[in-house]
Amino acid sequence: MNIETIQTFLAWNLLIHAGILLFIVLLLSLGRNWVVKIHLSIFALSKDQLLRVYFNFIAAYKILVMVFVLVPYVVIRFLL
């Protein structure tokens, strides 16, 4: 596996994860009542706790994508 293959993989990986993150944010922004209603029926949480869980999930997901995909991609781009 050469460096160009890794760079291409990271670029596609970043694009896919950015799309997933955008989808999650749009879903929670536009369809919050629907999503909250579904999750409140599944989990024994209050609405405030559930919204805090959503925020923590989005923050953790974004940080993980930055650390494991964006930073290696930027480093490889500067190496070539």
Secondary structure as GFF3:
##gff-version 3
##sequence-region A 1 80
A	DSSP	alpha_helix	3	30	.	.	.	ID=ss1
A	DSSP	alpha_helix	32	42	.	.	.	ID=ss2
A	DSSP	alpha_helix	47	65	.	.	.	ID=ss3
A	DSSP	pi_helix	66	70	.	.	.	ID=ss4
A	DSSP	alpha_helix	71	79	.	.	.	ID=ss5
###
